[in-house]
Amino acid sequence: MTNPQSQRPPMSPEKYARLKAEAKAPYRGLRKFIYLGFGASGLIGAFIFLTQLLAGRDVSAALPNFALQISVVALMVSLYRWEQRKDHKS
């Protein structure tokens, strides 16, 4: 009886390294995409609320919303950088 492993072609070192990295940190690419998407959304929201603040329209409501959008952007930048540092350590 033949071994089914011997019939398959050997795995390339690049593919093995990629699969090993994915097993070590699953969904890293998806997380980075989410960080970028939420960060972009926060930037767009911050721009809109900043224009409302500069125009003087409903400042009492626009200021907390602007602060929230800036907080979202700061959080996403820090999470993305943290993810990048983990990439460089591996």
Number of C-alpha atoms within 10 A of each C-alpha: 3 6 7 7 8 8 8 8 7 8 8 8 9 9 10 11 11 11 13 12 14 13 10 11 13 12 11 16 12 10 14 17 13 14 22 17 13 18 22 15 15 22 18 14 19 23 15 15 23 18 14 17 17 9 10 11 12 11 16 10 12 19 16 12 17 23 14 15 23 18 15 21 23 15 16 21 16 13 16 19 14 11 16 13 11 12 12 7 6 8
